[in-house]
Amino acid sequence: MKTIRTLIVEDEYHPRLTLQQKLAENHPEIEVIAACENAETALIEILRLQPDLIFLDIQLPDKNGLWLADQLHGMTCATFTPPGIIFTTAFSDSEYLFNAIRLAAIDYLVKPIMLDSLSLAIGRFKKRTNPSASVQTLMNVIQSEKILRFKNFNGLLLLKPEDIAYIEADGNYARITLANGDSDEIFERLGEIEKTLPSETFVRAGKSLIVNQKYVRQINVRKYSVQITTPFVSQ
C-alpha cells in the first residue's frame, strides 16, 4: 500500500485533532507529516516537506485557504509540484465557491467530517492521475466565472458583480449591500476593494460609496447624493 504523505491545515484544535484521529484509525495509508494553524505557516511547511495531499480549511485567520491554494498554483515548477487538495469547511452555503470546487473536480468536506465522506474523498484522490492540476482548474473557474472575493467575518465571501448593489465605507472597513437586501461587513478598505472591481460595472459615487451602475437611478452632483433602486432595495 502506497503511503500518502499528508498535511492538515486547520486553525481550530479539536477539528484538527479529530481529523488526525479519523485518518489514523481508518486510513493507515495516510501519513500525517505535519499540522498547521494558518496559511502562511502551511505554505512554508508544504514547500519544505512537499506532501502528496493536504486537507485545507477554507476559513483561516488572516489569509484563507483559497489564498494558499493560489500561492501553491503559482509556484509550480520543475522542482515543485503542488499537492492535491481536499478542502474542509464549517460552512456549506457559499454557492459560487462550491460550484467552482465541483467544476474543478476538487473535493470538499463539511465539518464535522463524516467517515463515509472522508473515505470517498480519499478514494477519489487516489484515482486522479494529476491531483495538483485541479488547483489550476479551480483558479481558472473562479476567474472565468468572474467571481469576486471579499474577506469577511467568516473568512470569505464570493459574489458575482450583479449580486452587489453598493459598497460603502464603514470606518476602517466597508459594508457591502446586495441586490436582495442582505449586507455584510468586509474587512478591507474601500479604496482597496475598488481596485478589484470591474470598472465597466461599478462607479465611485463619492468618497465613501461605490455603486453598481445597473442599480443607479439618479446621481445629484450638487448634493453629492445617489439614488439606488433594486428589486429589494430602495435608497
Summary of the structure (lengths in Angstrom):
residues: 235
radius of gyration: 20.4
end to end distance: 63.1
largest distance: 73.9
contacts: 714
relative contact order: 0.10
helix: 35%
strand: 30%
